[in-house]
């Protein structure tokens, strides 16, 4: 599988080419938080690093986006220094309002093309 090792554990994605499209806007923060929450749900021990690699971001950009998402109550917190968090109802609504699925599809399709 593209995202799983033979033993079923998560493969670490290869870092992408530096992404200059995403920044620290609220729109970008909810999108990054959505992907971060997916990595947590999938059982990643390093969801921020995995998110950064998938999106071609610097790690600090993911940390900033997660802080923005938590401040706006879009993402839950498991405590300082813990790689945890789930999208809240407010977060899911914000993601849907920005048409996050289209954004997600464009970035993930881009990642898959880079792997070819």
Backbone torsions as a table, in degrees:
resi	resn	phi	psi	omega
1	UNK	NA	155.8	-177.6
2	UNK	-67.6	-34.7	-174.3
3	UNK	-111.3	-1.9	-178.2
4	UNK	-121.9	144.3	172.1
5	UNK	-77.4	171.4	179.9
6	UNK	-59.1	-30.2	-179.6
7	UNK	-85.4	3.4	178.3
8	UNK	91.4	-6.3	178.6
9	UNK	-77.1	161.5	-179.0
10	UNK	-71.7	132.5	172.8
11	UNK	-78.8	141.1	172.9
12	UNK	-80.0	126.8	-179.9
13	UNK	-70.9	150.0	174.0
14	UNK	-68.0	139.6	177.1
15	UNK	-59.8	138.2	179.5
16	UNK	-82.7	169.2	170.8
17	UNK	-60.1	142.7	-177.1
18	UNK	-50.9	127.2	-178.2
19	UNK	-92.8	119.5	179.5
20	UNK	-103.0	0.4	-178.3
21	UNK	-82.6	-32.8	-176.6
22	UNK	-97.8	139.2	179.2
23	UNK	-133.4	-137.3	-175.8
24	UNK	-115.8	24.1	176.5
25	UNK	-72.6	164.3	177.6
26	UNK	-61.2	-39.4	179.0
27	UNK	-58.7	-48.0	-179.4
28	UNK	-67.7	-37.9	-178.2
29	UNK	-62.0	-42.5	-179.4
30	UNK	-69.1	-37.0	177.7
31	UNK	-64.2	-46.8	179.6
32	UNK	-63.8	-41.2	178.7
33	UNK	-63.2	-37.8	177.6
34	UNK	-60.1	-48.4	-179.8
35	UNK	-66.7	-38.7	176.7
36	UNK	-58.8	-47.4	179.8
37	UNK	-61.5	-35.1	176.1
38	UNK	-63.5	-39.7	-179.6
39	UNK	-67.0	-39.0	176.3
40	UNK	-62.2	-48.1	-178.5
41	UNK	-61.8	-33.9	179.6
42	UNK	-75.4	-8.3	176.5
43	UNK	95.8	13.3	179.5
44	UNK	-63.2	135.5	175.5
45	UNK	-79.7	-16.7	-179.8
46	UNK	-134.0	68.2	-175.2
47	UNK	-62.0	-33.3	179.9
48	UNK	-67.6	-45.0	179.4
49	UNK	-64.6	-42.7	179.3
50	UNK	-63.0	-42.9	178.2
51	UNK	-63.2	-44.6	178.7
52	UNK	-59.0	-44.8	-179.4
53	UNK	-65.8	-41.7	-179.8
54	UNK	-64.6	-36.0	-175.2
55	UNK	-98.3	-7.0	-178.6
56	UNK	73.7	35.2	-178.3
57	UNK	-107.9	161.7	169.2
58	UNK	-76.9	148.1	-178.2
59	UNK	-55.4	-40.3	-178.6
60	UNK	-62.2	-29.5	177.3
61	UNK	-65.2	-38.2	178.2
62	UNK	-67.2	-43.4	179.2
63	UNK	-60.1	-42.2	179.0
64	UNK	-63.7	-45.4	-179.8
65	UNK	-61.8	-40.5	178.7
66	UNK	-64.9	-41.0	177.1
67	UNK	-62.7	-44.1	177.9
68	UNK	-60.8	-44.3	-179.3
69	UNK	-63.3	-40.0	179.5
70	UNK	-70.5	-39.2	178.2
71	UNK	-62.4	-34.8	179.5
72	UNK	-88.7	5.4	179.7
73	UNK	60.6	35.8	175.5
74	UNK	-92.6	-21.3	-174.1
75	UNK	-136.4	134.4	177.4
76	UNK	-75.4	166.7	179.8
77	UNK	-126.9	139.5	176.3
78	UNK	-101.3	8.6	-178.4
79	UNK	111.2	159.3	-177.1
80	UNK	-59.2	134.4	175.8
81	UNK	79.2	2.0	-179.5
82	UNK	-99.2	133.0	175.4
83	UNK	-79.2	77.8	-177.1
84	UNK	-142.7	167.1	176.2
85	UNK	143.7	139.3	175.2
86	UNK	-127.1	148.0	177.1
87	UNK	-67.1	134.5	177.6
88	UNK	-85.3	173.8	175.7
89	UNK	-60.3	-39.7	177.9
90	UNK	-63.7	-40.0	178.8
91	UNK	-65.7	-43.0	179.1
92	UNK	-63.6	-40.0	178.5
93	UNK	-63.3	-45.2	179.0
94	UNK	-62.0	-40.7	178.4
95	UNK	-62.8	-44.6	-179.9
96	UNK	-66.6	-37.8	-179.7
97	UNK	-64.9	-30.0	178.6
98	UNK	-87.8	3.7	-177.2
99	UNK	61.2	48.0	-175.1
100	UNK	-57.7	-30.5	-178.9
101	UNK	-63.5	-36.7	177.4
102	UNK	-67.1	-42.3	178.3
103	UNK	-63.1	-45.4	179.0
104	UNK	-58.1	-49.0	-177.9
105	UNK	-60.5	-42.1	-178.4
106	UNK	-65.4	-40.1	-179.4
107	UNK	-73.3	-40.9	-179.4
108	UNK	-69.7	-40.8	176.1
109	UNK	-61.3	-39.5	176.9
110	UNK	-61.4	-41.0	178.6
111	UNK	-64.0	-44.4	-179.0
112	UNK	-65.7	-35.9	176.6
113	UNK	-64.3	-38.7	179.9
114	UNK	-64.5	-27.0	-179.6
115	UNK	-77.3	-22.0	-179.5
116	UNK	-67.8	NA	NA
